[in-house]
Amino acid sequence: MSEFPARKKQKLSSGEAQEKVDWRKWKAEKKEQKKQWKQAKLIQQLEKQNQAKAEEEKMQQQRQEEEEQKPKVTGRLYTVSIALPGSVLDNAQSPELRTYLAGQIARACAVFCVDEVVIFAEQGEDTRTVQGEFKGVGKKGQACVQLARILQYLECPQYLRKAFFPKHSDLEFAGVLNPLDSPHHMRIDEEMEFREGVVLDRPCKAKQGSFVNCGMRKEVQIDKQLQPGLRVTVRLLHKKQKPESGVYKGVVVAPHVPRTEGGLYWGYNVRLASCLSAVMTECPFKDGYDLTIGTSERGSDADHTPLPPFRHMLVVFGGLKGLEESVATDPNLDVTDPSVLFDLYLNTCPGQGSRTIRTEEAILISLSSLRPKIATSDHNKR
């Protein structure tokens, strides 16, 4: 009898062992299935990532092709300056006509992309600021002041004029003048890389720059701490703009950057000189003007005169009595022939049908005649 329980116990023990072996096998199978499932999921994720990466590369290639197809905008490294006497306003008989005459000169400068306007006095007086008023025809030096003020007013973008031009009698009729509508005179919603602005007197955290009014719906926060009331040129960082932010982001750049990098015409600077010789000796460029041109009916025919390569060109116009009068009244000059002062002495309107050409007309005629020569001149040789 004692043998049967022992056999039964032995059989049960072997059955339990069989069950344990099956459980281990099942567990191993489950583990393998889970591993395979994870691998399949990982492969699926990698396929999705590769597909997204391929689509992104395709889109980037398309963008590059579109950029290559677009015409490349290159900067303009050369500058064009003109100089004229402030006495041209003496030929106008009323404040309205004087203002309109200044507006004509400003429009001519904008149309032909003049970068600098120099106004010199023919009486040798030291007029280096725009302080003072024009008090009538024949007043020495004061015509330069009014002409400079009106030219500066028209060059300034409309949204900045209130900050830089208080009410003044010289600007009484400036509101009726034709606008320049230059590239830097932008509308409120117009998008462009560069904008003109004025630094605001608004508190800003330390080392976080200043706020600038650029004529947009939001103010621009720049990278530098500057004095309030200063006019600045701002490059907007479009890629860093956040729609939910209360300000735009930008950096301050030099005023010539829109011209030299973006190829944009960015208005003109106005400079006052006490005489004709001071126009050249007080040149703001490091190496001075490397091409100077005088205009006169006694000069060479401009149609048959090529322009040499240059970086900074100056075109000088005479007043009511021509450049001869400007040379005669200059205390620093001992010459009587104006042609010796210039690299080229040109007649830009040969065979003229009128005995006299007014200065505002001469500017349009001369710049129109020189424009194709300027465009084809190889400025890189300088």
C-alpha positions in Angstrom: 0.0 0.0 0.0 2.8 2.4 0.7 4.1 2.2 -2.9 1.0 3.9 -4.4 1.2 7.3 -2.7 4.8 7.5 -3.6 4.1 6.8 -7.3 1.2 9.4 -7.2 3.5 12.0 -5.6 6.1 11.3 -8.3 3.6 11.7 -11.1 2.3 15.1 -9.6 5.8 16.4 -9.3 6.6 15.6 -13.0 3.3 17.3 -14.0 4.1 20.5 -12.0 7.6 20.5 -13.7 5.9 20.3 -17.1 3.6 23.2 -16.2 6.6 25.2 -15.1 8.4 24.6 -18.4 5.4 25.6 -20.4 5.0 28.9 -18.4 8.6 29.8 -19.0 8.2 29.1 -22.7 5.1 31.2 -22.9 6.8 34.0 -21.0 9.8 33.9 -23.4 7.4 33.9 -26.4 5.6 37.0 -25.0 8.9 38.7 -24.4 10.0 38.0 -28.0 6.6 39.2 -29.3 7.0 42.4 -27.3 10.5 42.9 -28.6 9.4 42.4 -32.2 6.5 44.9 -31.6 8.9 47.5 -30.2 11.2 47.0 -33.2 8.3 47.4 -35.6 7.1 50.5 -33.9 10.7 52.0 -34.0 11.0 51.2 -37.7 7.7 52.9 -38.3 8.8 56.0 -36.4 12.1 56.0 -38.4 10.2 55.7 -41.6 8.0 58.7 -40.7 11.0 60.7 -39.7 12.8 59.9 -42.9 9.7 60.8 -44.9 9.3 64.1 -43.1 13.0 64.8 -43.6 12.7 64.0 -47.3 9.7 66.4 -47.6 11.6 69.1 -45.8 14.6 68.7 -48.0 12.3 68.8 -51.1 10.7 72.0 -49.8 14.1 73.6 -49.1 15.3 72.7 -52.6 12.2 74.3 -54.1 12.8 77.4 -52.0 16.4 77.5 -53.2 15.3 77.2 -56.8 12.8 80.0 -56.3 15.5 82.2 -54.8 17.9 81.4 -57.7 15.2 82.3 -60.2 14.6 85.7 -58.5 16.7 88.6 -59.8 19.6 89.2 -57.4 19.6 92.7 -55.8 23.1 94.1 -55.5 24.2 97.1 -53.5 25.3 100.4 -54.8 28.8 101.4 -53.6 29.2 104.7 -55.4 27.6 108.0 -54.4 26.3 111.0 -56.4 26.5 114.5 -54.9 25.4 117.8 -56.3 26.3 121.4 -55.1 24.4 124.6 -55.9 24.3 128.1 -54.4 21.5 129.1 -52.0 21.1 132.3 -54.1 18.9 130.4 -56.6 16.0 131.3 -54.2 16.7 134.9 -54.9 15.1 134.5 -58.3 11.7 133.7 -56.8 9.5 136.6 -56.0 7.3 135.3 -53.2 7.5 132.8 -50.3 5.2 130.4 -52.1 7.4 130.4 -55.2 10.6 130.0 -53.2 9.1 127.0 -51.5 8.0 125.5 -54.8 11.4 126.1 -56.3 13.0 124.2 -53.4 10.5 121.4 -53.9 11.5 121.1 -57.5 15.1 120.6 -56.5 14.2 118.0 -54.0 12.1 116.1 -56.5 15.0 116.1 -59.0 17.4 114.8 -56.4 15.0 112.0 -55.5 14.2 111.0 -59.1 17.9 110.7 -60.0 19.0 109.1 -56.7 21.3 111.9 -55.4 22.9 111.0 -52.1 24.1 114.4 -51.0 23.1 118.0 -51.6 25.6 120.7 -50.8 24.3 124.3 -50.6 27.0 126.9 -50.6 26.9 130.7 -50.2 28.2 133.0 -52.9 28.9 135.8 -50.5 31.5 133.9 -48.5 29.5 133.9 -45.2 29.8 131.1 -42.8 26.4 129.3 -43.0 26.9 125.9 -41.5 23.7 125.4 -39.6 20.0 125.8 -40.5 19.5 128.2 -37.6 17.8 131.5 -38.6 15.1 132.5 -41.1 14.9 133.7 -44.7 13.8 137.3 -44.4 13.4 138.3 -48.0 15.1 138.5 -51.4 18.6 139.9 -51.3 19.4 139.0 -47.7 22.9 137.5 -47.7 23.2 133.9 -46.6 19.6 133.4 -45.4 18.5 131.8 -48.7 20.9 128.9 -48.0 19.2 128.3 -44.6 15.7 128.2 -46.1 16.6 126.0 -49.0 18.4 123.5 -46.7 15.5 123.4 -44.3 12.9 122.7 -47.0 15.2 120.0 -48.6 15.6 118.3 -45.2 11.9 118.5 -44.5 10.9 116.8 -47.8 13.6 114.1 -47.4 12.4 113.1 -43.9 9.7 110.4 -43.8 6.2 111.8 -43.0 5.8 109.9 -39.7 9.1 111.5 -38.4 8.5 115.2 -39.3 6.7 116.1 -36.2 9.7 114.9 -34.1 12.4 116.8 -36.1 10.7 119.9 -37.6 8.8 122.2 -35.2 6.6 124.9 -36.7 8.7 127.4 -38.7 8.0 130.2 -41.1 10.3 128.7 -43.7 8.1 125.7 -43.8 4.8 127.6 -44.0 4.0 126.5 -47.5 5.9 123.1 -47.5 2.7 121.2 -47.0 1.5 121.9 -50.5 4.7 120.5 -52.1 4.8 117.3 -54.0 6.1 114.4 -51.9 9.3 112.6 -52.8 7.8 109.2 -52.3 11.2 107.6 -51.9 11.7 104.0 -50.8 12.3 105.0 -47.2 9.0 106.9 -47.1 7.0 103.8 -46.2 3.3 103.2 -45.3 2.3 101.9 -41.9 1.8 98.2 -43.1 4.5 98.1 -45.7 7.0 95.4 -45.1 10.7 96.0 -45.8 14.0 95.0 -44.3 15.0 98.6 -43.4 13.2 101.5 -41.9 13.9 105.0 -40.6 12.9 105.8 -37.0 13.4 108.1 -34.0 14.6 106.8 -30.6 11.8 107.2 -28.0 12.2 108.6 -24.5 10.8 105.4 -23.0 12.3 103.4 -20.1 13.9 100.1 -21.0 15.6 97.4 -19.0 19.3 97.6 -18.6 21.3 96.1 -21.5 18.1 95.6 -23.5 18.5 98.5 -26.0 16.0 101.3 -26.8 12.6 101.7 -28.3 12.2 103.3 -31.7 9.2 104.7 -33.6 9.5 103.4 -37.1 6.0 104.4 -38.3 4.6 100.9 -37.7 1.7 99.7 -35.6 4.2 98.5 -33.0 7.4 100.1 -31.7 10.7 98.5 -32.5 13.2 97.4 -29.8 16.7 97.8 -31.0 20.0 96.3 -29.7 21.7 99.5 -28.5 21.0 102.1 -25.8 20.8 105.4 -27.7 19.9 109.0 -26.8 16.2 109.8 -27.2 15.3 112.0 -30.2 18.0 110.5 -32.4 17.2 109.5 -36.0 18.4 106.0 -36.8 18.2 103.4 -39.6 16.9 100.1 -38.4 17.2 96.6 -39.9 14.1 94.6 -38.9 14.7 91.0 -37.9 11.6 89.4 -39.5 12.6 85.9 -38.6 12.6 86.7 -34.9 9.3 88.5 -34.8 6.6 87.0 -32.6 3.0 87.9 -33.5 2.0 87.8 -29.8 4.8 90.2 -28.8 4.0 93.8 -28.2 7.1 95.1 -30.0 9.2 94.3 -33.1 12.8 93.3 -33.0 15.5 95.2 -34.9 19.2 96.3 -35.0 20.7 99.7 -35.7 22.7 100.0 -38.9 24.7 102.7 -40.6 22.6 105.0 -42.9 24.4 103.8 -46.0 23.6 100.1 -45.4 20.3 100.1 -47.3 22.2 101.5 -50.3 25.4 99.5 -50.1 23.7 96.1 -49.2 20.2 96.4 -50.4 20.7 98.5 -53.5 17.9 100.9 -52.2 17.9 104.7 -52.6 17.7 106.0 -49.1 17.4 109.7 -49.5 20.0 112.5 -49.4 22.0 114.3 -46.8 22.0 118.1 -46.8 25.2 120.0 -46.1 25.9 123.7 -45.9 29.2 125.3 -47.1 30.4 128.9 -46.7 31.8 129.1 -50.2 32.5 127.0 -53.4 35.9 125.8 -52.2 34.5 124.6 -48.9 32.2 122.3 -50.9 35.3 120.2 -51.8 37.5 120.7 -48.7 34.8 119.8 -46.3 33.8 116.6 -48.1 32.4 114.0 -45.6 34.0 111.1 -47.5 37.4 109.9 -46.4 39.3 110.2 -49.7 37.2 113.2 -50.9 35.4 113.3 -54.3 37.3 111.4 -56.9 35.3 112.9 -59.8 34.2 116.5 -59.9 32.1 117.9 -62.7 31.3 121.6 -63.3 28.4 122.5 -65.5 28.4 125.5 -67.9 27.3 126.5 -71.4 31.1 127.1 -72.0 32.0 123.5 -71.2 32.7 120.5 -73.4 29.8 118.6 -75.0 28.6 116.1 -72.4 27.2 113.8 -75.1 30.7 113.0 -76.4 32.5 112.9 -73.0 32.7 109.5 -71.2 32.9 109.3 -67.4 35.9 107.7 -65.8 35.4 105.2 -62.9 34.5 106.8 -59.6 33.3 106.1 -56.1 32.1 109.6 -55.1 31.0 112.0 -57.8 30.2 115.7 -57.3 28.3 117.8 -59.9 28.4 121.5 -59.3 25.8 124.0 -60.6 26.1 127.8 -60.7 23.6 130.4 -59.6 22.0 133.2 -61.5 25.3 134.4 -63.0 26.9 130.9 -63.4 29.9 129.3 -61.8 32.0 132.4 -62.7 30.3 134.4 -60.1 30.8 131.7 -57.5 34.5 131.6 -58.2 34.8 135.4 -58.2 33.2 135.7 -54.7 35.2 132.9 -53.1 37.9 134.4 -50.9 40.0 131.1 -51.0 40.3 131.0 -54.8 42.8 133.0 -56.9 41.6 131.7 -60.3 39.1 133.3 -62.7 38.5 130.3 -64.9 36.1 127.8 -63.2 37.1 124.9 -65.5 40.5 124.5 -63.7 38.7 123.5 -60.5 37.0 120.4 -61.9 38.0 117.1 -63.5 35.3 117.6 -66.2 33.7 120.9 -67.3 30.6 120.0 -69.3 27.8 121.5 -71.2 25.0 119.1 -70.7 22.6 121.0 -73.0 24.4 121.9 -76.2 22.4 124.0 -78.7 20.0 125.3 -76.1 17.1 127.3 -77.4 17.0 129.8 -74.5 19.7 132.3 -73.5 19.6 131.1 -69.9 18.8 127.8 -68.2 17.6 128.1 -64.6 19.4 126.1 -62.0 16.4 123.8 -61.2 16.2 123.1 -64.9 20.0 122.5 -65.2 19.8 119.9 -62.4 17.2 117.9 -64.3 18.9 118.3 -67.7 22.4 117.4 -66.4 21.4 114.4 -64.2 19.3 113.1 -67.1 22.3 113.4 -69.4 24.7 111.8 -67.0 22.5 109.0 -65.8 23.3 106.4 -68.6 27.0 107.3 -68.2 26.8 106.7 -64.5 25.1 103.4 -64.9 27.6 102.1 -67.4 30.7 103.4 -65.6 32.9 100.6 -64.0 32.9 101.8 -60.4 34.8 98.7 -59.2 38.1 99.9 -60.8 38.4 102.5 -58.0 
